[in-house]
């Protein structure tokens, strides 16, 4: 550890939590990575951070690591990053996040800083600050500092924007967050950071929802996928569509009453969630087109998910997709590993591929198979093998 480097605790054994913990550890700070379910903190040394590229590889290898109680790690930390795994969805999600956040800040020491990495919607950080003050008895900007750093796919590759009270600068935090790929860390007022994240999220996912709805009309009109797609939407999979559902829900929960903004949020959510029904209807139509009986058909869902990411929406949607397919075809199996291996069967197999990476695995493994029907989970549900 470098002399004078602040100590850091990262609450959440998540992909995003490990990513920031390992980056900070390599830069020389003492880092404790907290497994919130076990309530224990792992001492993340630089050599461990360099050896294991992600939290999955760390958990699979189970190296010998120094452990200490969660409260001790948080109580000794100058910076506490909040990056938990959230597995509740719908209306339960806000209460689940609040419970975990109380757990993360209850032993916060005076003079420390909290870095909140989940999206909050509009005004959510005011609630977070009030909660810290209530739980700890301390005052914001006097006894502790608070920063907002929402992580999402829509902000990747852009400058790192950090929300803070009165745009307060923090050189230590800026150095921790500096990334060669982004080059710049900017501190802005918290409400500005909230607004920017809301705009980025709605611009991205309302656009996706619009594509899905228009493509449903195209499917009803028997327009050729090749004519409409022309490569533009072909690589947009359900995996890409659903990454921001948590963000959209948090925006919706932060709004009061009906209005254009709420319509945008709810329309985007309904458009993306409704895609699952559209996809299953498309599978049914293609089975009918090929004169395939449900009893003589097996469905393989190829969707490799990051089980450790903060948001749980993709995991939830995969379960919903599997359940709805099983209502129609009883023989359904998931494929989430690095390879795609089907069990031998005399049934015709329909493979629903949910990401570009999964498609590559399916094609490379089954180039010669004639009993395989591959459907891309993209806006027009393209079929690869007629």
N, C-alpha and C positions, 0 to 999 in steps of 0.2 A: 504494500500500500504506500502511495506517495505521501510524503510529509505534508500534513495540513489538509489532505483530501477529506471531504465530508463523508460520513458513513450513510449508507443507503439501504432502505428496506423496500422490497417490491412485493406488495400483497397480491398474490395470484400466481399459481403455477400454470400460467397460460402461455400460449405462443408469443403473444405481444409482451407479456411480462418478462419472459425469459429473454426475448430479443433485446429489450432495453437494459435488463440486468446484466447480460453478458457484455454488451457494449460498454456500459459504465465500468464494469469490473476490469476489462482489458485496459481501460484508460487510467486505472490505478486506485479507484475508490474501494473501500470495504463494502461489500454487497451481501445482503441476506435476502434470499429468495424464499418467500413464504408459501407453503402448501396450505391453503386455507381450510381444506377438508381435514387434514391431519393436525392443523394448528401448530405446525413446527416450521422452523426457518432453516434453510440450507445455506451454509457459508459458501458462496460462489467465488472461488479463486480464479485468477486470470488463466491459469493453465487448464482448468476445467472448462472455462468459457471458450477457450480456443479449440479444445478437443471436441466439444459437442456443439454442432451447428444449430441444433434446435432442442426444445424441451422433450420431444418424443425420443430422440436418441439418448438423451440423458436418463430418462426414466427406464428405457429398455436395457441399458447397460448397467444401471444401478451401481455406480462407482462409490467408494467409501467417501462420505462427505461429512463435514462437521455439522452438527445439529444443535439448535438451541430453541427454547420455547418462543412461540410467536410474539407474545407480549414483551419479552425481553429484547427481541430484535427491533420491534417498533419503538419501544421506549428509549433505546440507545441511538436511534437513527436521526440524522439531521434532515433527511429527505425521505418521505414515504410515498411511493408510487402506488396508485390504486389501479390494478389491472386484473380483476378476478374473472373466473369463468362463470358466465351467467347462463343457466340452463332453463330458467322459466321463460315463458313467452306470453303474449297477450296481456291481459290486465294484471296478471300476477307479477310481472317483471319489475315494476317500480318498487314494490314492497321487498322483493328479493334483493335488489341492489341496495336499498336503504339498510337492510339488516346487515349485509356484508360491510357496508361503509362504516356503520357504527362500530362493528367489530375491529375495523382497521384503524380507527382514530381514537378509540377510548383511552389508550395509554400514551397518546401523543405528548412529547415533552415540549416545554416552553422553548420558543426560539426555532422550532423546526418548521418544515415546509411540507405541504401536501400537494401531490401532483395527480390530478384526476384524469384518467385516460379513457373513460367511457364517454360517449356523447350524451348530452343532457337535454337537448331541445333548447327552447328559449326560456331563460330565467331559472333553469335548473341548478346553476351554480350558486345562486343566492340561497336556495334551499340547502345545498350542501354546506355552505359556510355557516348558516344558521344552525344546522345539525351539529357541526363540530363545536361551535360555541356552547350549545346546550349540553353536549356530552362531556366536554372537557372543562367548561367554566372559563375558558380563555377567550380573548378577543382577537378577531381577525386583523391582520396588518399591524398589530401591536405585540401579541404573544405568539402568533404563528402566521405563516404566509400560505397563500393558496394559489395554485396554478391549474389551468385547464388545458389539457393536451389530448383532444379526442383523436383516436387512431381509426382509420378506415381506408378502404381500398380507393375511395375517390380522392383522398388527399395524398396518396403515395406519389413520390416523385416531385412533389411541390415543396416550397420552402416550409420549414417547420414553424408554425404559428402557435404561440403560447399565450393563453389568456391569463391576465393577472390583475389584481386590484390596483386601480389607477395606473395601469400599464407599467407596473413596477418591474424594473430590470433585475436580473439575477445572473451574474457572471458565472458562478459555479454551475448553475443549472444549464446555462447556455453552452458551457464547455462539455457537460455530460451529454447533451442532446445533439451536439454538432456531428454532422454526417457528411462525408465527402461527396455523396451523391446529391445532397440537397444544398450544401454550401452555406445556407443562411438560416439563422434562428432569430425570429422576430417576437418581441413581447408587445402585446396589444391589450387594450382594456377587455375584460372578460366578456362583456355583452357583444363586443365586436367579434370576438372569436366564436361565440355562439352563432351569430348571424352568418358568418362566413361558412361555418360547417353546415348550417341549415340550407344555405343557398347551393352549396356544392352537392349536398345529398339530394335535394329536390330536383335540381337541374339534371342530375345523372339518372335517378330512378324514375322520375316522371317521364323522361325520355324513353326509357326501357319499357315502361308500362304502355306508352303510346304505340311503340313498335309492336308489342304483343297484341294489342287490341286491333290494330290495322291488319296485322297478319292473320288474325282469326277471320276477318272479313274476306281476305284473299283466299283462305282455305275454303270458305263457304262458296266462293265464286269459281272454284276449280282452276285458279290461276296457277300456272307452272311455277314451282319453287325456283327453278333456274332463271325464269324471267324476272321475278321480283327480287330475289336475293342478290344475284349477281355478285356474290362475295361479300356484300355489305353487312348482312346480319347472320351469315352462315356460321361465324365463329362466336356468336353470342349464345351461350348455353345457360341452363337453369342455374348452374354453379355461379355464373357471373351475375345473374339477375337477382339472386336472393341474398347477396352479401350485406345489403344495407337495410334489411327489414327491421332489425333492432333500432337502427337510427331513425327510420321513419316513424316507428311506434313511439319512440321517446319524443320526437317532435310533436306528434299528435297529442300525447299526454300533457304536453306543456302549453297547449293552446286552449283558449276559452271560447266556447260557443262555436257556431257555424260561421263559415266565411270562405272566401276563395282559397286561403292558405290551407284550411282544414280539408276542403274539397280536393286540393292537390295531393295532400298526404293520404287521405283515405282512398282516393282513386288509384294512387300508385300502389298502395298495399293490396287493394282488391285485384288490380290488374295482374300483379305478380303472383299472388296466392291463387288466383283463378286459373293461372297457367297450368297448374297440376291437373285440374279437371279437363282442360283442353287437350293436354298430352294423353291422358287416359282414353278420352273419346277418340283420339287419333289412332291409338293402338287398337281399339275395338274395330274401327273402320277398316284398318289394314288386315286384321284377322279375317274379317268378313270378305274382303277383296280377294284374299288368298284361299278362301274356303277352309279356314283352319278352325277346328273346334277348340273351345277353351280346355277341354279335358285332354287334348293331344298337344297342348302348348305349354311351354315353360317360359317365364320371363326372368331375365337377369338384369338387375339394375346396377350399372357400373357408375358409381359415384364415390370417388375417394375423397373423404373429408378429413379435415384437420380436427381431431377430437379434442384438442387442447386450446383451440382459439377462444377468445373471450365471448363472442356471440354464439348462441346456440340455435339460431334460426335454421341454418342449413341442416343440422342434425334433426330438428323437429320436422322440417319439410320432407326429409328422406323417409322418416317414419310414416308420415302422412301418405306419401306417394306409395310406399310399400303396402300399407293397409288398404288403400283404395284399389290398387292393382289386384291384391289378393281377394277382394270382394268379387272380382270378375274372373280371375284366373288363380286357382289355388296354389299352383306351383311357382313360387317366387323366391328368388335368392338375391342377396346383396353381394356385390364385389367391390371391396374397398382397398385391396392390397396393392403392392407394387406390380403384381402380374395379374393377368386375367386367365383363369383356368376354369373351364366348365367341366362338370361331371358328365360322363358318357350317358346318353339317354336316347331313347327312340322318339322323343318328342321334338317338335320344331321349336327352336329357341328364338325368342324375340329379345334382343338386347337394347335396353334404353341407356344411351350414353349421355352422361350429364356434364361432361367437361371435355375440353380439347385433349387434355392429357389422358383421360380415360378412353377416348376414341382411338388415340394412337396405340394404347395397350391392346385394345380389342382387335384392331386391324392387324397389328403385327403378330398376334397369337393365332389368328383364325383366318388367314388369307385364303386358304383352300376350302373352307367350309361352305357347303351348299345348303345346309339346313339351318343357316343363321340369317335372321332378319335383323338388321341394325337400324334403329331409329335414333336420330340425333335430337336431343332435347333442346332444340333451338326454336326460334319463333314460328317456323313453318313445319317443324317436326319432320325434317327431311328423312327419307328412307334411302339407305345406301345400297341395299341388295334387294332387287325386285324378284 
